[in-house]
Each structure stands twice: as C-alpha cells, then as structure tokens.
Amino acid sequence: MESLDHEKIGHFISEMRKAKNMKQKELGDQLFVSDKTISKWENGISMPNIVLLAPLAELLDISVNELLKGEKLTQESVAKTREEALVNCSVDIAMEGTLRGHKRNRRYAFFIVAVVFGLEAFWLWGLDIRDTYVKDTLYLSVLMLLFAFWFCFFAKDFLPSYYDNNKINYVSQGIFKIHIVGLSLNNHNWRYICIVCRVFTLSFAVLYPLLCIGICWYSEVLWREFWLPVVIVGISIFMIVLYAVGKRYEV
C-alpha cells in the first residue's frame, strides 16, 4: 500500500483552502474543529480523521482520492486509479474465494479425523481395557482434537499489520493464546505455522490411539512403557518443525 505524504497533503489542503478564499478558522468551523487543527494538517504535523475526509474534500471541491494524493488528478490519472481499484478488487475477490475453499477443506479434514477418532475410541473401549494409561490416551487425543478444532475453525488467516512492523512472539485470539519464545510472528510465517499446528494436532489425534490399539493388542503392560516416550518424541518433532518453518518464513 502506498504511504501518505503528510507534508504534500497539508500543502495541498492549504492551497485549496486559499483558492476558496477561506481562512483556517472558517474551514475549521465548518468541520467543527479548531483553526489550530487545520494548521497542523497544513503543516503536515497530523492528518484529518477518517470521518472528516469526505466533508473536507467536499468543502475544497476535490475528491477524497485527490485529497489523499495531495494533488489534482488528470482524467488519465483518474482512469488509472479506477483501473487499479478494479484490479485490486478482482484480486481480493479471487483471494477471498481461495481462502473460503481452504477453510472448507480444513473443516472437512477435521470432521474426517473426528469420525476416525470416534471409531478408534469405540474400538479401545470394546477391548475392555482397564489400564489408566490407555484411558489417558483418549484424553490426550481429545485435547489434540480441541486444539485442531480451533485451528481449523477459528484461527485467522492473517494477523494485524502491526505484527509485520514489530517483533512479537505471541498471538491472542479470543480464549486462545500462543506464545513461541525466540520466534517473531508475522503474516509471512503465520499461515505456515497454522498449517504445522493443524497437521500435527489432527495427525496426533488419529495416530496416537491407533498406536495404542496396536501395542495393547499385543500387551497392555507394554503400553505403560511406550506411551510417555511416544508423547515426548511426538511433541519434540512438532516443536522442531514449528521453529524450522517459523524461522524459514520469518522476516
């Protein structure tokens, strides 16, 4: 996005005001602001509030686009601006359609994993296993499903723009908070981080109970020795991949 030249805009406001034979106080009275505020605008110290752009442009007999450009636009410039706006609108529509498709696919993936997990849970209970470690397997998988549910349904595709201008290592969206020490989160790596989190939580929710079923089919006692190493290795791999991907696309 093109940055605004405050000094150029201020000089343009001053020129247009003088062309209308208005004093700063007269213009300020019509906009319900002080003449000092008008002076700050014209000196490039501050910009008009967004709600004042349209009435200010109308009083100066210019368009809002000309006001923000800080100059009178030719017919060619106006046509070019409209063309750029049309192209940007088309890109936005295309991107919106793509994002909508991605969201739909994520939700389908979650529902498929939830159904598979339900079948696995039914199978485990059907084996009539009383071991506490086996039951904890289901609880841990449910926890992963809850995280996957948030990442598939509620995680935003983009972060606020201030994440791109500052080094921030946490994200807070509603009740969900993620804090990654040593990694700056921004719109360059956030999408990939979300993908890693979705893949891990969905995969863990399905594969962990499946591994439990396979080992318990052979020996319930054996699962007592394996469940913790499996969790540690799984989370370690997840953290390594998360940091690697985050750093790869970090700017």
Wavefront OBJ file of the C-alpha trace (Angstrom):
o trace
v 0.000 0.000 0.000
v 1.295 3.467 -0.930
v 2.215 5.585 2.108
v 0.677 9.022 2.572
v 2.849 12.122 2.216
v 1.604 14.272 5.099
v 3.510 17.382 4.037
v 2.286 17.164 0.454
v -1.296 16.636 1.589
v -1.024 19.518 4.054
v 0.335 21.864 1.382
v -2.474 20.786 -0.964
v -5.128 21.460 1.698
v -3.623 24.908 2.243
v -3.653 25.670 -1.493
v -7.243 24.525 -1.967
v -8.397 26.463 1.111
v -6.760 29.648 -0.129
v -8.240 29.092 -3.588
v -11.677 29.099 -1.908
v -10.737 32.337 -0.075
v -11.279 30.664 3.285
v -9.364 31.276 6.473
v -8.277 28.395 8.670
v -10.907 29.330 11.253
v -13.684 29.369 8.640
v -12.745 25.921 7.388
v -12.403 24.654 10.949
v -15.839 25.985 11.920
v -17.475 24.079 9.074
v -15.725 20.878 10.124
v -16.240 21.520 13.861
v -12.506 21.579 14.563
v -10.219 24.401 15.708
v -8.058 26.545 13.454
v -5.042 25.034 15.247
v -6.119 21.612 13.988
v -6.333 22.965 10.433
v -2.855 24.462 10.880
v -1.469 21.083 11.969
v -2.966 19.462 8.880
v -1.489 22.066 6.559
v 1.949 21.815 8.180
v 1.953 18.034 7.842
v 2.028 17.510 11.605
v -1.161 15.444 11.634
v -3.796 14.078 9.273
v -7.575 14.651 9.236
v -9.616 11.987 10.974
v -11.015 9.463 8.524
v -14.587 10.626 9.203
v -13.591 14.160 8.124
v -12.033 13.199 4.786
v -15.279 13.260 2.789
v -16.649 16.560 4.192
v -13.200 18.208 3.910
v -12.873 17.127 0.279
v -16.382 18.398 -0.454
v -15.632 21.806 1.079
v -12.469 22.106 -1.012
v -14.222 20.885 -4.202
v -11.880 17.954 -4.656
v -12.267 14.188 -4.444
v -11.152 12.144 -1.454
v -8.680 10.426 -3.760
v -7.167 13.791 -4.728
v -7.043 14.778 -1.064
v -5.075 11.655 -0.143
v -2.799 12.035 -3.174
v -2.140 15.675 -2.327
v -2.666 16.840 -5.897
v -5.232 17.388 -8.609
v -5.707 14.293 -10.730
v -5.952 14.354 -14.510
v -8.555 12.296 -16.346
v -5.805 9.829 -17.211
v -4.807 9.522 -13.551
v -8.432 9.044 -12.517
v -8.875 6.308 -15.130
v -5.651 4.626 -13.976
v -6.756 4.816 -10.348
v -10.098 3.257 -11.217
v -8.338 0.529 -13.183
v -6.039 -0.226 -10.239
v -9.033 -0.299 -7.897
v -10.805 -2.731 -10.240
v -7.738 -4.983 -10.419
v -7.308 -4.888 -6.631
v -10.986 -5.687 -6.202
v -10.649 -8.664 -8.572
v -7.598 -9.899 -6.669
v -9.443 -9.525 -3.357
v -12.414 -11.483 -4.704
v -10.138 -14.245 -6.007
v -8.240 -14.390 -2.706
v -11.487 -14.469 -0.755
v -12.659 -17.426 -2.836
v -9.358 -19.234 -2.290
v -9.437 -18.636 1.467
v -13.039 -19.820 1.619
v -12.023 -23.027 -0.155
v -9.143 -23.569 2.262
v -11.441 -23.092 5.247
v -13.910 -25.593 3.823
v -11.148 -28.171 3.281
v -9.851 -27.668 6.823
v -13.299 -28.310 8.254
v -13.755 -31.430 6.147
v -10.379 -32.694 7.385
v -11.397 -32.097 10.993
v -14.702 -33.939 10.614
v -12.977 -36.915 8.971
v -10.391 -37.089 11.771
v -13.126 -36.751 14.413
v -15.046 -39.680 12.894
v -11.908 -41.837 12.701
v -11.045 -40.983 16.302
v -14.583 -41.906 17.366
v -14.165 -45.326 15.761
v -10.792 -45.786 17.462
v -12.226 -44.801 20.838
v -15.099 -47.244 20.347
v -12.578 -49.946 19.457
v -10.463 -49.247 22.557
v -13.464 -49.344 24.847
v -14.581 -52.521 23.097
v -11.315 -54.179 24.041
v -12.417 -53.705 27.650
v -9.027 -52.337 28.676
v -8.958 -51.071 32.251
v -5.446 -49.665 32.206
v -5.362 -45.996 33.227
v -2.609 -45.245 30.694
v -4.867 -46.414 27.879
v -7.686 -44.166 29.045
v -5.250 -41.264 29.233
v -4.503 -41.925 25.570
v -8.072 -40.999 24.704
v -7.993 -37.922 26.928
v -4.792 -36.680 25.265
v -6.243 -37.282 21.809
v -9.383 -35.356 22.764
v -7.153 -32.478 23.879
v -5.425 -32.529 20.491
v -8.816 -32.524 18.784
v -9.788 -29.410 20.726
v -6.659 -27.609 19.515
v -7.290 -28.878 15.985
v -10.882 -27.626 16.193
v -9.671 -24.115 16.960
v -7.029 -24.125 14.223
v -9.489 -25.483 11.649
v -12.482 -23.291 12.510
v -11.382 -20.138 14.313
v -7.715 -19.349 13.603
v -7.496 -16.199 11.478
v -5.627 -16.389 8.193
v -3.948 -13.019 8.718
v -2.502 -11.142 11.680
v -2.955 -7.393 12.280
v -0.471 -5.241 10.341
v 1.455 -4.231 13.479
v 2.809 -7.786 13.672
v 4.729 -7.069 10.455
v 6.287 -3.907 11.873
v 7.254 -5.230 15.315
v 8.895 -8.313 16.778
v 6.016 -10.047 18.585
v 6.219 -13.680 19.685
v 2.649 -14.273 20.842
v -0.843 -14.270 19.372
v -4.060 -13.852 21.324
v -7.354 -14.567 19.563
v -10.309 -14.938 21.904
v -9.614 -17.537 24.594
v -6.716 -18.957 22.595
v -3.164 -17.749 23.203
v 0.049 -18.984 21.606
v 3.483 -17.846 22.788
v 6.577 -19.000 20.904
v 9.810 -17.821 22.527
v 12.526 -16.810 20.082
v 10.227 -16.604 17.068
v 8.687 -13.416 15.678
v 5.174 -13.981 14.375
v 4.004 -12.067 11.321
v 1.962 -12.503 8.162
v 4.923 -14.109 6.404
v 5.112 -17.157 8.679
v 1.739 -17.267 10.486
v -0.036 -19.224 7.733
v 2.689 -21.882 7.692
v 2.732 -22.101 11.482
v -1.023 -22.715 11.441
v -0.557 -25.457 8.832
v 2.055 -27.187 11.015
v -0.251 -26.960 14.044
v -3.233 -28.347 12.109
v -1.259 -31.235 10.641
v 0.273 -32.173 13.999
v -2.908 -31.980 16.086
v -5.022 -33.841 13.523
v -2.344 -36.497 12.942
v -1.697 -36.995 16.649
v -5.418 -37.327 17.403
v -5.640 -40.240 14.925
v -2.232 -41.938 15.088
v -1.750 -41.935 18.862
v -4.848 -44.067 19.643
v -4.035 -46.275 16.644
v -0.562 -46.943 18.037
v -2.113 -47.651 21.429
v -4.509 -50.176 19.885
v -1.664 -51.901 18.050
v 0.545 -52.239 21.128
v -2.292 -53.143 23.510
v -3.416 -55.822 21.095
v -0.079 -57.438 21.839
v 0.296 -56.412 25.508
v -1.460 -53.819 27.664
v 1.512 -53.688 30.015
v 3.841 -52.793 27.152
v 1.893 -49.575 26.511
v 2.835 -48.356 30.004
v 6.459 -48.293 28.865
v 5.791 -46.720 25.485
v 3.140 -44.025 25.979
v 5.413 -41.357 27.530
v 8.335 -41.754 25.054
v 5.820 -41.573 22.194
v 4.407 -38.293 23.541
v 7.866 -36.795 24.154
v 9.146 -37.747 20.692
v 5.954 -36.509 19.022
v 5.994 -33.120 20.752
v 9.757 -32.752 20.162
v 9.330 -33.337 16.426
v 6.432 -30.880 16.395
v 8.464 -28.136 18.111
v 11.470 -28.662 15.823
v 9.311 -28.457 12.695
v 7.387 -25.471 14.096
v 10.563 -23.478 14.768
v 12.137 -24.522 11.463
v 9.101 -23.423 9.457
v 8.626 -20.262 11.519
v 12.261 -19.230 11.052
v 12.209 -20.182 7.378
v 9.456 -17.665 6.625
v 10.275 -15.148 9.337
v 11.170 -11.679 8.028
l 1 2 3 4 5 6 7 8 9 10 11 12 13 14 15 16 17 18 19 20 21 22 23 24 25 26 27 28 29 30 31 32 33 34 35 36 37 38 39 40 41 42 43 44 45 46 47 48 49 50 51 52 53 54 55 56 57 58 59 60 61 62 63 64 65 66 67 68 69 70 71 72 73 74 75 76 77 78 79 80 81 82 83 84 85 86 87 88 89 90 91 92 93 94 95 96 97 98 99 100 101 102 103 104 105 106 107 108 109 110 111 112 113 114 115 116 117 118 119 120 121 122 123 124 125 126 127 128 129 130 131 132 133 134 135 136 137 138 139 140 141 142 143 144 145 146 147 148 149 150 151 152 153 154 155 156 157 158 159 160 161 162 163 164 165 166 167 168 169 170 171 172 173 174 175 176 177 178 179 180 181 182 183 184 185 186 187 188 189 190 191 192 193 194 195 196 197 198 199 200 201 202 203 204 205 206 207 208 209 210 211 212 213 214 215 216 217 218 219 220 221 222 223 224 225 226 227 228 229 230 231 232 233 234 235 236 237 238 239 240 241 242 243 244 245 246 247 248 249 250 251
